[in-house]
Amino acid sequence: MGRRLPIKVINQIKLHLNLNEDVPKIAAALKLLKMTVYKLQLNWDLWGQLYALPSVKLGRLSALLEY
């Protein structure tokens, strides 16, 4: 899995996606792969964020009940 993009690039991608620009134009302007922009666009459509929320609970399950 790759690293996250810098905040400046993320904000530019959000701006371009909000303006409904084509993915190839975004990729060319920001010097990214089209596949990366398509993935981020899908996350934007599904989650409202460019990166999906974590879906794995970290830590050990509690053996005792809270009450």
PDB file of N, CA, C and O in Angstrom:
ATOM      1  N   MET A   1       0.844  -1.168   0.000  1.00  0.00           N
ATOM      2  CA  MET A   1       0.000   0.000   0.000  1.00  0.00           C
ATOM      3  C   MET A   1       0.895   1.238   0.000  1.00  0.00           C
ATOM      4  O   MET A   1       1.901   1.290   0.707  1.00  0.00           O
ATOM      5  N   GLY A   2       0.524   2.208  -0.784  1.00  0.00           N
ATOM      6  CA  GLY A   2       1.316   3.420  -0.896  1.00  0.00           C
ATOM      7  C   GLY A   2       1.058   4.404   0.230  1.00  0.00           C
ATOM      8  O   GLY A   2       0.177   4.205   1.066  1.00  0.00           O
ATOM      9  N   ARG A   3       1.840   5.460   0.232  1.00  0.00           N
ATOM     10  CA  ARG A   3       1.679   6.494   1.245  1.00  0.00           C
ATOM     11  C   ARG A   3       0.570   7.459   0.839  1.00  0.00           C
ATOM     12  O   ARG A   3       0.147   7.504  -0.316  1.00  0.00           O
ATOM     13  N   ARG A   4       0.118   8.220   1.816  1.00  0.00           N
ATOM     14  CA  ARG A   4      -0.883   9.242   1.515  1.00  0.00           C
ATOM     15  C   ARG A   4      -0.224  10.414   0.812  1.00  0.00           C
ATOM     16  O   ARG A   4       0.967  10.677   0.981  1.00  0.00           O
ATOM     17  N   LEU A   5      -1.015  11.101   0.032  1.00  0.00           N
ATOM     18  CA  LEU A   5      -0.526  12.273  -0.675  1.00  0.00           C
ATOM     19  C   LEU A   5      -0.403  13.449   0.284  1.00  0.00           C
ATOM     20  O   LEU A   5      -1.086  13.484   1.307  1.00  0.00           O
ATOM     21  N   PRO A   6       0.460  14.416  -0.032  1.00  0.00           N
ATOM     22  CA  PRO A   6       0.561  15.599   0.820  1.00  0.00           C
ATOM     23  C   PRO A   6      -0.759  16.383   0.860  1.00  0.00           C
ATOM     24  O   PRO A   6      -1.577  16.294  -0.055  1.00  0.00           O
ATOM     25  N   ILE A   7      -0.943  17.146   1.930  1.00  0.00           N
ATOM     26  CA  ILE A   7      -2.178  17.908   2.143  1.00  0.00           C
ATOM     27  C   ILE A   7      -2.445  18.876   0.992  1.00  0.00           C
ATOM     28  O   ILE A   7      -3.595  19.048   0.590  1.00  0.00           O
ATOM     29  N   LYS A   8      -1.400  19.511   0.457  1.00  0.00           N
ATOM     30  CA  LYS A   8      -1.585  20.452  -0.649  1.00  0.00           C
ATOM     31  C   LYS A   8      -2.216  19.758  -1.860  1.00  0.00           C
ATOM     32  O   LYS A   8      -3.121  20.298  -2.498  1.00  0.00           O
ATOM     33  N   VAL A   9      -1.728  18.566  -2.161  1.00  0.00           N
ATOM     34  CA  VAL A   9      -2.238  17.820  -3.314  1.00  0.00           C
ATOM     35  C   VAL A   9      -3.670  17.357  -3.050  1.00  0.00           C
ATOM     36  O   VAL A   9      -4.512  17.402  -3.947  1.00  0.00           O
ATOM     37  N   ILE A  10      -3.948  16.916  -1.834  1.00  0.00           N
ATOM     38  CA  ILE A  10      -5.299  16.469  -1.478  1.00  0.00           C
ATOM     39  C   ILE A  10      -6.293  17.607  -1.647  1.00  0.00           C
ATOM     40  O   ILE A  10      -7.376  17.417  -2.201  1.00  0.00           O
ATOM     41  N   ASN A  11      -5.920  18.798  -1.167  1.00  0.00           N
ATOM     42  CA  ASN A  11      -6.818  19.944  -1.301  1.00  0.00           C
ATOM     43  C   ASN A  11      -7.043  20.324  -2.759  1.00  0.00           C
ATOM     44  O   ASN A  11      -8.148  20.719  -3.131  1.00  0.00           O
ATOM     45  N   GLN A  12      -6.009  20.210  -3.588  1.00  0.00           N
ATOM     46  CA  GLN A  12      -6.167  20.516  -5.014  1.00  0.00           C
ATOM     47  C   GLN A  12      -7.074  19.494  -5.692  1.00  0.00           C
ATOM     48  O   GLN A  12      -7.877  19.848  -6.555  1.00  0.00           O
ATOM     49  N   ILE A  13      -6.945  18.232  -5.302  1.00  0.00           N
ATOM     50  CA  ILE A  13      -7.802  17.197  -5.886  1.00  0.00           C
ATOM     51  C   ILE A  13      -9.255  17.450  -5.498  1.00  0.00           C
ATOM     52  O   ILE A  13     -10.150  17.338  -6.336  1.00  0.00           O
ATOM     53  N   LYS A  14      -9.495  17.793  -4.220  1.00  0.00           N
ATOM     54  CA  LYS A  14     -10.859  18.106  -3.778  1.00  0.00           C
ATOM     55  C   LYS A  14     -11.440  19.258  -4.592  1.00  0.00           C
ATOM     56  O   LYS A  14     -12.598  19.217  -5.006  1.00  0.00           O
ATOM     57  N   LEU A  15     -10.630  20.279  -4.815  1.00  0.00           N
ATOM     58  CA  LEU A  15     -11.082  21.437  -5.580  1.00  0.00           C
ATOM     59  C   LEU A  15     -11.456  21.044  -7.004  1.00  0.00           C
ATOM     60  O   LEU A  15     -12.509  21.441  -7.505  1.00  0.00           O
ATOM     61  N   HIS A  16     -10.601  20.267  -7.653  1.00  0.00           N
ATOM     62  CA  HIS A  16     -10.872  19.827  -9.030  1.00  0.00           C
ATOM     63  C   HIS A  16     -12.108  18.932  -9.102  1.00  0.00           C
ATOM     64  O   HIS A  16     -12.903  19.043 -10.034  1.00  0.00           O
ATOM     65  N   LEU A  17     -12.270  18.041  -8.113  1.00  0.00           N
ATOM     66  CA  LEU A  17     -13.434  17.156  -8.122  1.00  0.00           C
ATOM     67  C   LEU A  17     -14.723  17.933  -7.891  1.00  0.00           C
ATOM     68  O   LEU A  17     -15.756  17.614  -8.480  1.00  0.00           O
ATOM     69  N   ASN A  18     -14.667  18.956  -7.035  1.00  0.00           N
ATOM     70  CA  ASN A  18     -15.857  19.782  -6.810  1.00  0.00           C
ATOM     71  C   ASN A  18     -16.238  20.579  -8.055  1.00  0.00           C
ATOM     72  O   ASN A  18     -17.407  20.913  -8.249  1.00  0.00           O
ATOM     73  N   LEU A  19     -15.249  20.883  -8.900  1.00  0.00           N
ATOM     74  CA  LEU A  19     -15.514  21.602 -10.145  1.00  0.00           C
ATOM     75  C   LEU A  19     -15.902  20.657 -11.284  1.00  0.00           C
ATOM     76  O   LEU A  19     -16.097  21.099 -12.417  1.00  0.00           O
ATOM     77  N   ASN A  20     -16.015  19.357 -10.986  1.00  0.00           N
ATOM     78  CA  ASN A  20     -16.399  18.325 -11.965  1.00  0.00           C
ATOM     79  C   ASN A  20     -15.481  18.284 -13.177  1.00  0.00           C
ATOM     80  O   ASN A  20     -15.947  18.157 -14.309  1.00  0.00           O
ATOM     81  N   GLU A  21     -14.194  18.388 -12.945  1.00  0.00           N
ATOM     82  CA  GLU A  21     -13.231  18.270 -14.043  1.00  0.00           C
ATOM     83  C   GLU A  21     -12.993  16.802 -14.362  1.00  0.00           C
ATOM     84  O   GLU A  21     -13.225  15.925 -13.531  1.00  0.00           O
ATOM     85  N   ASP A  22     -12.525  16.551 -15.579  1.00  0.00           N
ATOM     86  CA  ASP A  22     -12.235  15.188 -16.005  1.00  0.00           C
ATOM     87  C   ASP A  22     -11.000  14.666 -15.282  1.00  0.00           C
ATOM     88  O   ASP A  22     -10.075  15.416 -14.969  1.00  0.00           O
ATOM     89  N   VAL A  23     -11.009  13.346 -15.023  1.00  0.00           N
ATOM     90  CA  VAL A  23      -9.905  12.719 -14.299  1.00  0.00           C
ATOM     91  C   VAL A  23      -8.580  12.839 -15.060  1.00  0.00           C
ATOM     92  O   VAL A  23      -7.564  13.135 -14.431  1.00  0.00           O
ATOM     93  N   PRO A  24      -8.539  12.623 -16.387  1.00  0.00           N
ATOM     94  CA  PRO A  24      -7.264  12.782 -17.079  1.00  0.00           C
ATOM     95  C   PRO A  24      -6.675  14.195 -16.951  1.00  0.00           C
ATOM     96  O   PRO A  24      -5.457  14.357 -16.866  1.00  0.00           O
ATOM     97  N   LYS A  25      -7.539  15.206 -16.937  1.00  0.00           N
ATOM     98  CA  LYS A  25      -7.060  16.578 -16.777  1.00  0.00           C
ATOM     99  C   LYS A  25      -6.493  16.799 -15.378  1.00  0.00           C
ATOM    100  O   LYS A  25      -5.469  17.463 -15.217  1.00  0.00           O
ATOM    101  N   ILE A  26      -7.156  16.243 -14.371  1.00  0.00           N
ATOM    102  CA  ILE A  26      -6.669  16.368 -12.998  1.00  0.00           C
ATOM    103  C   ILE A  26      -5.318  15.673 -12.859  1.00  0.00           C
ATOM    104  O   ILE A  26      -4.383  16.217 -12.271  1.00  0.00           O
ATOM    105  N   ALA A  27      -5.233  14.466 -13.408  1.00  0.00           N
ATOM    106  CA  ALA A  27      -3.988  13.701 -13.310  1.00  0.00           C
ATOM    107  C   ALA A  27      -2.843  14.425 -14.010  1.00  0.00           C
ATOM    108  O   ALA A  27      -1.721  14.443 -13.502  1.00  0.00           O
ATOM    109  N   ALA A  28      -3.112  15.017 -15.160  1.00  0.00           N
ATOM    110  CA  ALA A  28      -2.063  15.732 -15.881  1.00  0.00           C
ATOM    111  C   ALA A  28      -1.646  17.002 -15.140  1.00  0.00           C
ATOM    112  O   ALA A  28      -0.460  17.325 -15.087  1.00  0.00           O
ATOM    113  N   ALA A  29      -2.606  17.718 -14.573  1.00  0.00           N
ATOM    114  CA  ALA A  29      -2.298  18.968 -13.882  1.00  0.00           C
ATOM    115  C   ALA A  29      -1.491  18.732 -12.613  1.00  0.00           C
ATOM    116  O   ALA A  29      -0.617  19.530 -12.275  1.00  0.00           O
ATOM    117  N   LEU A  30      -1.778  17.643 -11.911  1.00  0.00           N
ATOM    118  CA  LEU A  30      -1.104  17.383 -10.636  1.00  0.00           C
ATOM    119  C   LEU A  30       0.013  16.349 -10.743  1.00  0.00           C
ATOM    120  O   LEU A  30       0.657  16.016  -9.748  1.00  0.00           O
ATOM    121  N   LYS A  31       0.240  15.841 -11.965  1.00  0.00           N
ATOM    122  CA  LYS A  31       1.290  14.850 -12.239  1.00  0.00           C
ATOM    123  C   LYS A  31       1.099  13.589 -11.396  1.00  0.00           C
ATOM    124  O   LYS A  31       2.016  13.119 -10.723  1.00  0.00           O
ATOM    125  N   LEU A  32      -0.115  13.065 -11.458  1.00  0.00           N
ATOM    126  CA  LEU A  32      -0.460  11.829 -10.774  1.00  0.00           C
ATOM    127  C   LEU A  32      -0.904  10.794 -11.795  1.00  0.00           C
ATOM    128  O   LEU A  32      -1.172  11.127 -12.950  1.00  0.00           O
ATOM    129  N   LEU A  33      -0.980   9.546 -11.371  1.00  0.00           N
ATOM    130  CA  LEU A  33      -1.528   8.518 -12.238  1.00  0.00           C
ATOM    131  C   LEU A  33      -3.046   8.646 -12.277  1.00  0.00           C
ATOM    132  O   LEU A  33      -3.675   9.032 -11.291  1.00  0.00           O
ATOM    133  N   LYS A  34      -3.623   8.319 -13.426  1.00  0.00           N
ATOM    134  CA  LYS A  34      -5.087   8.365 -13.559  1.00  0.00           C
ATOM    135  C   LYS A  34      -5.739   7.401 -12.575  1.00  0.00           C
ATOM    136  O   LYS A  34      -6.797   7.692 -12.017  1.00  0.00           O
ATOM    137  N   MET A  35      -5.102   6.254 -12.369  1.00  0.00           N
ATOM    138  CA  MET A  35      -5.641   5.246 -11.471  1.00  0.00           C
ATOM    139  C   MET A  35      -5.770   5.790 -10.044  1.00  0.00           C
ATOM    140  O   MET A  35      -6.736   5.489  -9.343  1.00  0.00           O
ATOM    141  N   THR A  36      -4.797   6.584  -9.626  1.00  0.00           N
ATOM    142  CA  THR A  36      -4.836   7.184  -8.297  1.00  0.00           C
ATOM    143  C   THR A  36      -6.003   8.150  -8.177  1.00  0.00           C
ATOM    144  O   THR A  36      -6.716   8.147  -7.174  1.00  0.00           O
ATOM    145  N   VAL A  37      -6.195   8.967  -9.188  1.00  0.00           N
ATOM    146  CA  VAL A  37      -7.272   9.952  -9.154  1.00  0.00           C
ATOM    147  C   VAL A  37      -8.628   9.253  -9.203  1.00  0.00           C
ATOM    148  O   VAL A  37      -9.562   9.676  -8.522  1.00  0.00           O
ATOM    149  N   TYR A  38      -8.750   8.185 -10.002  1.00  0.00           N
ATOM    150  CA  TYR A  38     -10.003   7.432 -10.054  1.00  0.00           C
ATOM    151  C   TYR A  38     -10.326   6.827  -8.685  1.00  0.00           C
ATOM    152  O   TYR A  38     -11.478   6.856  -8.253  1.00  0.00           O
ATOM    153  N   LYS A  39      -9.307   6.277  -7.998  1.00  0.00           N
ATOM    154  CA  LYS A  39      -9.512   5.683  -6.685  1.00  0.00           C
ATOM    155  C   LYS A  39      -9.963   6.741  -5.687  1.00  0.00           C
ATOM    156  O   LYS A  39     -10.883   6.505  -4.903  1.00  0.00           O
ATOM    157  N   LEU A  40      -9.320   7.903  -5.712  1.00  0.00           N
ATOM    158  CA  LEU A  40      -9.685   8.967  -4.794  1.00  0.00           C
ATOM    159  C   LEU A  40     -11.073   9.522  -5.105  1.00  0.00           C
ATOM    160  O   LEU A  40     -11.807   9.914  -4.198  1.00  0.00           O
ATOM    161  N   GLN A  41     -11.429   9.553  -6.383  1.00  0.00           N
ATOM    162  CA  GLN A  41     -12.769  10.003  -6.775  1.00  0.00           C
ATOM    163  C   GLN A  41     -13.832   9.027  -6.266  1.00  0.00           C
ATOM    164  O   GLN A  41     -14.894   9.452  -5.812  1.00  0.00           O
ATOM    165  N   LEU A  42     -13.559   7.741  -6.336  1.00  0.00           N
ATOM    166  CA  LEU A  42     -14.496   6.741  -5.829  1.00  0.00           C
ATOM    167  C   LEU A  42     -14.675   6.890  -4.320  1.00  0.00           C
ATOM    168  O   LEU A  42     -15.796   6.833  -3.815  1.00  0.00           O
ATOM    169  N   ASN A  43     -13.562   7.081  -3.600  1.00  0.00           N
ATOM    170  CA  ASN A  43     -13.654   7.299  -2.159  1.00  0.00           C
ATOM    171  C   ASN A  43     -14.451   8.561  -1.846  1.00  0.00           C
ATOM    172  O   ASN A  43     -15.237   8.583  -0.899  1.00  0.00           O
ATOM    173  N   TRP A  44     -14.250   9.605  -2.636  1.00  0.00           N
ATOM    174  CA  TRP A  44     -14.976  10.866  -2.439  1.00  0.00           C
ATOM    175  C   TRP A  44     -16.481  10.635  -2.595  1.00  0.00           C
ATOM    176  O   TRP A  44     -17.282  11.159  -1.821  1.00  0.00           O
ATOM    177  N   ASP A  45     -16.861   9.832  -3.621  1.00  0.00           N
ATOM    178  CA  ASP A  45     -18.272   9.547  -3.866  1.00  0.00           C
ATOM    179  C   ASP A  45     -18.884   8.675  -2.766  1.00  0.00           C
ATOM    180  O   ASP A  45     -20.027   8.892  -2.365  1.00  0.00           O
ATOM    181  N   LEU A  46     -18.124   7.692  -2.282  1.00  0.00           N
ATOM    182  CA  LEU A  46     -18.657   6.761  -1.289  1.00  0.00           C
ATOM    183  C   LEU A  46     -18.646   7.318   0.128  1.00  0.00           C
ATOM    184  O   LEU A  46     -19.636   7.204   0.851  1.00  0.00           O
ATOM    185  N   TRP A  47     -17.528   7.921   0.525  1.00  0.00           N
ATOM    186  CA  TRP A  47     -17.327   8.297   1.916  1.00  0.00           C
ATOM    187  C   TRP A  47     -17.387   9.795   2.172  1.00  0.00           C
ATOM    188  O   TRP A  47     -17.521  10.216   3.321  1.00  0.00           O
ATOM    189  N   GLY A  48     -17.291  10.610   1.122  1.00  0.00           N
ATOM    190  CA  GLY A  48     -17.223  12.051   1.318  1.00  0.00           C
ATOM    191  C   GLY A  48     -15.842  12.513   1.727  1.00  0.00           C
ATOM    192  O   GLY A  48     -15.651  13.671   2.099  1.00  0.00           O
ATOM    193  N   GLN A  49     -14.879  11.609   1.658  1.00  0.00           N
ATOM    194  CA  GLN A  49     -13.480  11.890   1.967  1.00  0.00           C
ATOM    195  C   GLN A  49     -12.631  11.207   0.909  1.00  0.00           C
ATOM    196  O   GLN A  49     -13.076  10.265   0.254  1.00  0.00           O
ATOM    197  N   LEU A  50     -11.405  11.689   0.749  1.00  0.00           N
ATOM    198  CA  LEU A  50     -10.546  11.065  -0.257  1.00  0.00           C
ATOM    199  C   LEU A  50      -9.963   9.744   0.223  1.00  0.00           C
ATOM    200  O   LEU A  50      -9.583   8.901  -0.589  1.00  0.00           O
ATOM    201  N   TYR A  51      -9.891   9.562   1.520  1.00  0.00           N
ATOM    202  CA  TYR A  51      -9.410   8.301   2.070  1.00  0.00           C
ATOM    203  C   TYR A  51     -10.512   7.687   2.912  1.00  0.00           C
ATOM    204  O   TYR A  51     -11.155   8.373   3.706  1.00  0.00           O
ATOM    205  N   ALA A  52     -10.729   6.387   2.735  1.00  0.00           N
ATOM    206  CA  ALA A  52     -11.787   5.692   3.449  1.00  0.00           C
ATOM    207  C   ALA A  52     -11.493   5.672   4.949  1.00  0.00           C
ATOM    208  O   ALA A  52     -10.338   5.700   5.374  1.00  0.00           O
ATOM    209  N   LEU A  53     -12.553   5.623   5.728  1.00  0.00           N
ATOM    210  CA  LEU A  53     -12.406   5.550   7.171  1.00  0.00           C
ATOM    211  C   LEU A  53     -11.844   4.194   7.572  1.00  0.00           C
ATOM    212  O   LEU A  53     -12.089   3.204   6.882  1.00  0.00           O
ATOM    213  N   PRO A  54     -11.094   4.124   8.675  1.00  0.00           N
ATOM    214  CA  PRO A  54     -10.583   2.823   9.115  1.00  0.00           C
ATOM    215  C   PRO A  54     -11.735   1.911   9.532  1.00  0.00           C
ATOM    216  O   PRO A  54     -12.645   2.347  10.237  1.00  0.00           O
ATOM    217  N   SER A  55     -11.702   0.662   9.106  1.00  0.00           N
ATOM    218  CA  SER A  55     -12.802  -0.254   9.382  1.00  0.00           C
ATOM    219  C   SER A  55     -12.397  -1.357  10.356  1.00  0.00           C
ATOM    220  O   SER A  55     -13.200  -2.246  10.641  1.00  0.00           O
ATOM    221  N   VAL A  56     -11.185  -1.318  10.863  1.00  0.00           N
ATOM    222  CA  VAL A  56     -10.696  -2.342  11.768  1.00  0.00           C
ATOM    223  C   VAL A  56     -10.581  -1.746  13.162  1.00  0.00           C
ATOM    224  O   VAL A  56      -9.987  -0.683  13.342  1.00  0.00           O
ATOM    225  N   LYS A  57     -11.151  -2.433  14.148  1.00  0.00           N
ATOM    226  CA  LYS A  57     -11.007  -1.985  15.531  1.00  0.00           C
ATOM    227  C   LYS A  57      -9.645  -2.427  16.043  1.00  0.00           C
ATOM    228  O   LYS A  57      -9.277  -3.597  15.938  1.00  0.00           O
ATOM    229  N   LEU A  58      -8.915  -1.491  16.587  1.00  0.00           N
ATOM    230  CA  LEU A  58      -7.614  -1.807  17.139  1.00  0.00           C
ATOM    231  C   LEU A  58      -7.733  -2.043  18.631  1.00  0.00           C
ATOM    232  O   LEU A  58      -8.582  -1.452  19.299  1.00  0.00           O
ATOM    233  N   GLY A  59      -6.895  -2.890  19.139  1.00  0.00           N
ATOM    234  CA  GLY A  59      -6.882  -3.154  20.572  1.00  0.00           C
ATOM    235  C   GLY A  59      -7.571  -4.458  20.923  1.00  0.00           C
ATOM    236  O   GLY A  59      -8.191  -5.113  20.085  1.00  0.00           O
ATOM    237  N   ARG A  60      -7.441  -4.801  22.164  1.00  0.00           N
ATOM    238  CA  ARG A  60      -7.988  -6.045  22.666  1.00  0.00           C
ATOM    239  C   ARG A  60      -9.446  -5.838  23.098  1.00  0.00           C
ATOM    240  O   ARG A  60      -9.790  -4.793  23.649  1.00  0.00           O
ATOM    241  N   LEU A  61     -10.279  -6.818  22.850  1.00  0.00           N
ATOM    242  CA  LEU A  61     -11.666  -6.754  23.289  1.00  0.00           C
ATOM    243  C   LEU A  61     -11.722  -6.871  24.808  1.00  0.00           C
ATOM    244  O   LEU A  61     -10.956  -7.627  25.406  1.00  0.00           O
ATOM    245  N   SER A  62     -12.606  -6.140  25.417  1.00  0.00           N
ATOM    246  CA  SER A  62     -12.702  -6.191  26.875  1.00  0.00           C
ATOM    247  C   SER A  62     -13.417  -7.482  27.302  1.00  0.00           C
ATOM    248  O   SER A  62     -14.443  -7.866  26.740  1.00  0.00           O
ATOM    249  N   ALA A  63     -12.846  -8.121  28.294  1.00  0.00           N
ATOM    250  CA  ALA A  63     -13.420  -9.368  28.797  1.00  0.00           C
ATOM    251  C   ALA A  63     -14.486  -9.095  29.849  1.00  0.00           C
ATOM    252  O   ALA A  63     -15.345  -9.943  30.090  1.00  0.00           O
ATOM    253  N   LEU A  64     -14.446  -7.921  30.480  1.00  0.00           N
ATOM    254  CA  LEU A  64     -15.395  -7.579  31.535  1.00  0.00           C
ATOM    255  C   LEU A  64     -16.479  -6.675  30.982  1.00  0.00           C
ATOM    256  O   LEU A  64     -16.233  -5.868  30.085  1.00  0.00           O
ATOM    257  N   LEU A  65     -17.653  -6.812  31.512  1.00  0.00           N
ATOM    258  CA  LEU A  65     -18.733  -5.917  31.136  1.00  0.00           C
ATOM    259  C   LEU A  65     -18.562  -4.590  31.847  1.00  0.00           C
ATOM    260  O   LEU A  65     -17.966  -4.532  32.923  1.00  0.00           O
ATOM    261  N   GLU A  66     -19.073  -3.536  31.262  1.00  0.00           N
ATOM    262  CA  GLU A  66     -18.862  -2.205  31.816  1.00  0.00           C
ATOM    263  C   GLU A  66     -19.629  -1.977  33.105  1.00  0.00           C
ATOM    264  O   GLU A  66     -19.202  -1.154  33.915  1.00  0.00           O
ATOM    265  N   TYR A  67     -20.728  -2.658  33.334  1.00  0.00           N
ATOM    266  CA  TYR A  67     -21.492  -2.425  34.552  1.00  0.00           C
ATOM    267  C   TYR A  67     -20.948  -3.336  35.599  1.00  0.00           C
ATOM    268  O   TYR A  67     -21.430  -3.331  36.732  1.00  0.00           O
TER     269      TYR A  67
END
